[in-house]
Amino acid sequence: MPAFQLRKLAVFGVGLIGGSFASALKQAGAVQTVCGIGRSRSNLERAAELGVIDEIASDVQSAMTGADLVLLAVPVAQTDRVLREIAPHLPPDCVVTDAGSTKQDVATAAQLALGAKLPQFVPAHPIAGAELSGVEASSPTLFRGKLVVLTPLQGTAPDACGRVESAWQTCGARVMRMTPKRHDEVFAAVSHLPHALAFALVEMLAKRPDAQELFSFAGAGFRDFTRIAGSSPEMWRDICLANREALLNDLSAYQTALATLAEHIRSSDASGIEALFRDARTARDRWINGRK
Amino acid sequence: MPAFQLRKLAVFGVGLIGGSFASALKQAGAVQTVCGIGRSRSNLERAAELGVIDEIASDVQSAMTGADLVLLAVPVAQTDRVLREIAPHLPPDCVVTDAGSTKQDVATAAQLALGAKLPQFVPAHPIAGAELSGVEASSPTLFRGKLVVLTPLQGTAPDACGRVESAWQTCGARVMRMTPKRHDEVFAAVSHLPHALAFALVEMLAKRPDAQELFSFAGAGFRDFTRIAGSSPEMWRDICLANREALLNDLSAYQTALATLAEHIRSSDASGIEALFRDARTARDRWINGRK
């Protein structure tokens, strides 16, 4: 039995992330009861059948009763509403965390919704598996070796932060901390921008009159480059809006980078093009080798 | 023994493409002798050791003597020079083909270099394996099920075209024909542009002062999106220059598409963003399902 122990975990939104978090803690013997709540009754029943949750809560109050950890694993756009709903029912010894891909918006929402209970909230972002979805795809091993970023607020209680860190470590994840602002800047660059670029390319080609012929000649490079354009349109719409400022900054910087490359090509500046491509490959090779 | 038979295949540049083409024809029993020629003696010796070629030619004339098929598998920027070198030694019953990723530049070079022998030249582009390189990576199965695009010129002899088609089919490839201009337009959109975009993103991030921190948070989505930025800088420099006009057109269209997306984000146009992302995902899903 691990040192980290929960009486009752309440999971709002039992999909890939919520289901995998619950399963991992159950498999580790770190939780007595998992209670699931969400908008789809059939999804919750499936989660119960799979043994991912032990109980289905029919209302927020019963979900919160006796809970010592609450995970919000709902779409980012719903976090605000759910925080307001749980606030009146939040027991004093209970810690709340989330799993959203953007953190400044969650920080603002939590400040408004939780008021004096803000110290009990620990915003978090597990970096794992965006391509699959649903409780059927959940797995107790999803977070093993994966990174989870905690972005504690000024008012967050240190022991609440420690509790959430222990929970994620029990799931096998590595935990790092950064500010919500820095988190959003970093992920704008390495995640939100690439998603926007991939969606934009596929959409641009898809609306050309010769789209069908073009796609028939697309190969493995195109497949990999556009894989993230197969992600959820709703989720990425919400991320783009939630992280608007940082993403617009990076989109603007990228437009400038493209203009520079286009100018190299227009002026047949072979060494300028080659230097740019070589710097890119060198940086990527170094990154790939460092990941191994 | 297949119906398609060659006495002597001369391969200029025995790397991934040249080596795989030679190996596939040898394995099919479709060629009596394969002669290799190139700038690196040690590479040719390795190719002979591996059984990919039977002979090493020390000069162009001896490589061409008795050859009934010549494959130019050299970097695109060298095609022009090699065409000029082989022109005086090209036997009347011999067909020449290439494997370059751009075709209008090759067409122009061939017209200038071959003159009255132009009917013997069949420009071609096998769509296969750009990430690996060298004869060590070559394989007789590389082209199985892959697409090869032939772009015959106005002056190309129909039976020369048929001979090259048979050779690629003997390697297991599917063969299509299109004009050099259309070829370059299509591959600008589905290959050259994505490569340029991936190189530009990695280079932009790599030169930021916080590059190391950014890369440390990059995940599987970033890895796949940027995989093509691990390609050869020299090869892609040459492709960008060879297909400058079509690529600049598509870069410009993409800049416009990004500006539209940025405007949706700036004005918090949730439905505009979602429609764009949804159209992209729908088109990509349809393409992926059609490939299976």
Interface residues (C-beta under 8 A of the other chain):
Chain A: I127 A130 L147 V149 V186 F187 A189 V190 S191 L193 P194 H195 A196 L197 A198 F199 A200 L201 V202 E203 M204 L205 A206 K207 R208 D210 A211 E213 L214 F215 F217 A218 G219 G221 F222 R223 D224 F225 T226 R227 I228 A229 G230 S231 S232 P233 E234 W236 R237 C240 L241 R244 L247 L248 L251 S252 A253 Y254 Q255 A257 L258 A259 L261 A262 I265 R266 S268 A270 I273 E274 L276 F277 R278 D279 A280 R281 T282 A283 R284 D285 W287 I288 G290
Chain B: I127 A130 L147 V149 V186 F187 A189 V190 S191 L193 P194 H195 A196 L197 A198 F199 A200 L201 V202 E203 M204 L205 A206 K207 R208 D210 A211 E213 L214 F215 F217 A218 G219 G221 F222 R223 D224 F225 T226 R227 I228 A229 G230 S231 P233 E234 W236 R237 C240 L241 R244 L247 L248 L251 S252 A253 Y254 Q255 A257 L258 A259 L261 A262 I265 R266 S268 A270 I273 E274 L276 F277 R278 D279 A280 R281 T282 A283 R284 D285 W287 I288 G290
